[in-house]
């Protein structure tokens, strides 16, 4: 899945923050610390990041028509 451009609930632009979020996870920080540093205060925006799963590599393995 690809992160949406805007939050579905409030409409705040969030896609530009996803790369920074992934870098923070790789560096070993907790999700709470990363989301606080990015300035995401609303629970709807935070849930968009926490509920995201990268399945692009899995989907690419299947045949295309």
PEZIBEL-V502481 format. One record per run of one state. SS is the DSSP state (@ for helix, = for strand, . for the rest). FROM is the first residue (numbers start at 1). TO is the last residue. If there is no record, write none. Layout:
ss->(SS	SS)
from->(FROM	FROM)
to->(TO	TO)
//
This chain:
ss->(.	=	.	=	.	@	.	@	.	@	.	@	.)
from->(1	6	7	13	14	15	27	31	39	43	51	56	61)
to->(5	6	12	13	14	26	30	38	42	50	55	60	65)
//
